[in-house]
Amino acid sequence: MVYVQTVIRKAAILSAIVVFGLAAGCSKPADASKASAASGVASVQQNSASKLGDLSAFQGIAANVADLVSKNDLPGAKTRIKDLELSWDSAEAGIKPRAASDWHVLDKSIDSALEALRASSPKQGDCKAAMDDLLKTFNSLQGKS
């Protein structure tokens, strides 16, 4: 009986060493130079991006709306800005905690554009000004001029 307990104890210790050894090996990068290069690229991308993260999808929709406004297709712009509103609202929980003050600035600018396009009789000049302000807000939050 003592022999069986000794064998089980040694097997358990050996198993624990193997498991911990594998776990420690999995957390090490395969190539340290590749890991440092990748982190350098990530930091450059973060510096050029907004505190809110990647806003390119939202900015793309806004640019599309601005293009429709410049063509005086206000009904089309009104329909397209709904996509911006829905995607922005659905992403709020993930974006807002990153930089609440920036989120509020951009949200207010989006609301102004929505208001201009949804006016009872929208005017191209008002819609264009609101869309220009929205695009400027995107650019300023991303550190662009």
C-alpha positions as a Markdown table, in Angstrom:
| # | Residue | x | y | z |
|---|---|---|---|---|
| 1 | Met | 0.0 | 0.0 | 0.0 |
| 2 | Val | 2.8 | 2.4 | 0.8 |
| 3 | Tyr | 4.4 | 1.7 | -2.5 |
| 4 | Val | 1.2 | 2.6 | -4.4 |
| 5 | Gln | 0.9 | 5.9 | -2.5 |
| 6 | Thr | 4.5 | 6.7 | -3.3 |
| 7 | Val | 4.0 | 6.0 | -7.0 |
| 8 | Ile | 0.8 | 8.1 | -7.1 |
| 9 | Arg | 2.5 | 11.0 | -5.3 |
| 10 | Lys | 5.5 | 11.0 | -7.7 |
| 11 | Ala | 3.2 | 10.7 | -10.7 |
| 12 | Ala | 1.2 | 13.7 | -9.4 |
| 13 | Ile | 4.3 | 15.8 | -8.9 |
| 14 | Leu | 5.6 | 14.9 | -12.3 |
| 15 | Ser | 2.3 | 15.8 | -13.9 |
| 16 | Ala | 2.2 | 19.1 | -12.1 |
| 17 | Ile | 5.7 | 19.9 | -13.3 |
| 18 | Val | 4.8 | 19.1 | -16.9 |
| 19 | Val | 1.6 | 21.1 | -16.8 |
| 20 | Phe | 3.3 | 24.2 | -15.3 |
| 21 | Gly | 6.2 | 23.8 | -17.7 |
| 22 | Leu | 3.8 | 23.8 | -20.7 |
| 23 | Ala | 1.9 | 26.7 | -19.3 |
| 24 | Ala | 5.0 | 28.8 | -18.9 |
| 25 | Gly | 6.3 | 27.8 | -22.3 |
| 26 | Cys | 3.0 | 29.0 | -24.0 |
| 27 | Ser | 3.3 | 32.5 | -22.5 |
| 28 | Lys | 6.7 | 33.2 | -24.0 |
| 29 | Pro | 6.8 | 34.7 | -27.5 |
| 30 | Ala | 8.4 | 32.5 | -30.1 |
| 31 | Asp | 10.6 | 35.3 | -31.5 |
| 32 | Ala | 11.3 | 38.3 | -29.2 |
| 33 | Ser | 12.3 | 40.5 | -32.1 |
| 34 | Lys | 9.1 | 39.9 | -33.9 |
| 35 | Ala | 7.1 | 40.6 | -30.7 |
| 36 | Ser | 8.9 | 43.9 | -30.1 |
| 37 | Ala | 8.5 | 44.9 | -33.8 |
| 38 | Ala | 4.8 | 44.1 | -33.6 |
| 39 | Ser | 4.3 | 46.1 | -30.5 |
| 40 | Gly | 6.1 | 49.0 | -32.1 |
| 41 | Val | 3.7 | 48.9 | -35.0 |
| 42 | Ala | 0.8 | 48.7 | -32.7 |
| 43 | Ser | 1.9 | 51.8 | -30.7 |
| 44 | Val | 2.4 | 53.8 | -33.9 |
| 45 | Gln | -1.2 | 52.8 | -35.0 |
| 46 | Gln | -2.5 | 53.8 | -31.6 |
| 47 | Asn | -0.8 | 57.2 | -31.7 |
| 48 | Ser | -2.5 | 58.0 | -35.1 |
| 49 | Ala | -5.8 | 56.6 | -34.0 |
| 50 | Ser | -8.4 | 58.2 | -31.7 |
| 51 | Lys | -8.6 | 57.4 | -28.0 |
| 52 | Leu | -12.0 | 56.0 | -29.0 |
| 53 | Gly | -10.3 | 53.4 | -31.3 |
| 54 | Asp | -10.8 | 52.8 | -35.0 |
| 55 | Leu | -13.4 | 55.3 | -36.2 |
| 56 | Ser | -12.9 | 54.6 | -39.9 |
| 57 | Ala | -16.1 | 52.7 | -40.4 |
| 58 | Phe | -18.1 | 55.6 | -38.9 |
| 59 | Gln | -16.1 | 58.2 | -40.8 |
| 60 | Gly | -16.6 | 56.3 | -44.0 |
| 61 | Ile | -20.3 | 56.4 | -43.6 |
| 62 | Ala | -20.1 | 60.1 | -42.8 |
| 63 | Ala | -18.0 | 60.8 | -45.9 |
| 64 | Asn | -20.6 | 58.9 | -48.0 |
| 65 | Val | -23.4 | 61.1 | -46.5 |
| 66 | Ala | -21.4 | 64.3 | -47.1 |
| 67 | Asp | -20.9 | 63.2 | -50.7 |
| 68 | Leu | -24.7 | 62.7 | -51.1 |
| 69 | Val | -25.3 | 66.1 | -49.5 |
| 70 | Ser | -22.9 | 67.7 | -52.0 |
| 71 | Lys | -24.8 | 66.1 | -54.8 |
| 72 | Asn | -28.0 | 67.6 | -53.3 |
| 73 | Asp | -29.4 | 64.1 | -52.7 |
| 74 | Leu | -30.8 | 65.0 | -49.3 |
| 75 | Pro | -33.3 | 62.1 | -49.2 |
| 76 | Gly | -30.4 | 59.6 | -49.9 |
| 77 | Ala | -28.2 | 61.3 | -47.3 |
| 78 | Lys | -31.1 | 61.1 | -44.8 |
| 79 | Thr | -31.4 | 57.4 | -45.4 |
| 80 | Arg | -27.6 | 56.8 | -45.3 |
| 81 | Ile | -27.1 | 58.7 | -42.1 |
| 82 | Lys | -29.5 | 56.3 | -40.4 |
| 83 | Asp | -26.7 | 53.7 | -40.9 |
| 84 | Leu | -24.3 | 55.9 | -39.1 |
| 85 | Glu | -26.8 | 56.5 | -36.3 |
| 86 | Leu | -27.5 | 52.7 | -35.9 |
| 87 | Ser | -23.8 | 51.6 | -36.0 |
| 88 | Trp | -22.7 | 54.4 | -33.6 |
| 89 | Asp | -25.5 | 53.6 | -31.1 |
| 90 | Ser | -24.7 | 49.9 | -31.2 |
| 91 | Ala | -21.0 | 50.5 | -30.6 |
| 92 | Glu | -21.6 | 52.9 | -27.7 |
| 93 | Ala | -21.0 | 50.4 | -25.0 |
| 94 | Gly | -17.6 | 49.5 | -26.4 |
| 95 | Ile | -16.4 | 52.9 | -27.4 |
| 96 | Lys | -17.7 | 55.3 | -24.8 |
| 97 | Pro | -15.7 | 53.9 | -21.8 |
| 98 | Arg | -12.4 | 54.5 | -23.7 |
| 99 | Ala | -12.8 | 58.3 | -23.7 |
| 100 | Ala | -16.2 | 59.6 | -22.6 |
| 101 | Ser | -15.5 | 63.2 | -23.3 |
| 102 | Asp | -14.3 | 62.5 | -26.9 |
| 103 | Trp | -17.4 | 60.2 | -27.3 |
| 104 | His | -19.7 | 63.0 | -26.3 |
| 105 | Val | -18.1 | 65.5 | -28.7 |
| 106 | Leu | -18.5 | 63.1 | -31.6 |
| 107 | Asp | -22.0 | 62.1 | -30.5 |
| 108 | Lys | -23.1 | 65.7 | -30.4 |
| 109 | Ser | -21.7 | 66.3 | -33.9 |
| 110 | Ile | -23.5 | 63.2 | -35.2 |
| 111 | Asp | -26.7 | 64.5 | -33.6 |
| 112 | Ser | -26.3 | 67.9 | -35.3 |
| 113 | Ala | -25.9 | 66.2 | -38.6 |
| 114 | Leu | -29.0 | 64.0 | -38.0 |
| 115 | Glu | -31.0 | 67.1 | -37.0 |
| 116 | Ala | -30.0 | 69.0 | -40.1 |
| 117 | Leu | -30.9 | 66.1 | -42.4 |
| 118 | Arg | -34.1 | 65.3 | -40.6 |
| 119 | Ala | -35.5 | 68.8 | -40.6 |
| 120 | Ser | -39.0 | 69.2 | -41.9 |
| 121 | Ser | -37.6 | 70.8 | -45.0 |
| 122 | Pro | -33.8 | 70.3 | -45.0 |
| 123 | Lys | -31.6 | 72.9 | -46.6 |
| 124 | Gln | -28.5 | 71.8 | -48.5 |
| 125 | Gly | -26.4 | 74.6 | -46.9 |
| 126 | Asp | -27.3 | 73.5 | -43.4 |
| 127 | Cys | -26.7 | 69.9 | -44.1 |
| 128 | Lys | -23.4 | 70.6 | -45.8 |
| 129 | Ala | -22.2 | 72.7 | -42.8 |
| 130 | Ala | -23.3 | 70.0 | -40.3 |
| 131 | Met | -21.5 | 67.3 | -42.4 |
| 132 | Asp | -18.4 | 69.4 | -42.7 |
| 133 | Asp | -18.4 | 69.9 | -38.9 |
| 134 | Leu | -18.8 | 66.1 | -38.4 |
| 135 | Leu | -15.9 | 65.3 | -40.7 |
| 136 | Lys | -13.8 | 67.9 | -39.0 |
| 137 | Thr | -14.7 | 66.3 | -35.6 |
| 138 | Phe | -13.6 | 62.9 | -36.8 |
| 139 | Asn | -10.3 | 64.4 | -38.1 |
| 140 | Ser | -9.6 | 66.3 | -34.9 |
| 141 | Leu | -10.2 | 63.3 | -32.7 |
| 142 | Gln | -7.8 | 61.3 | -34.8 |
| 143 | Gly | -5.1 | 64.0 | -34.6 |
| 144 | Lys | -5.5 | 65.1 | -38.2 |
| 145 | Ser | -5.9 | 68.7 | -39.2 |
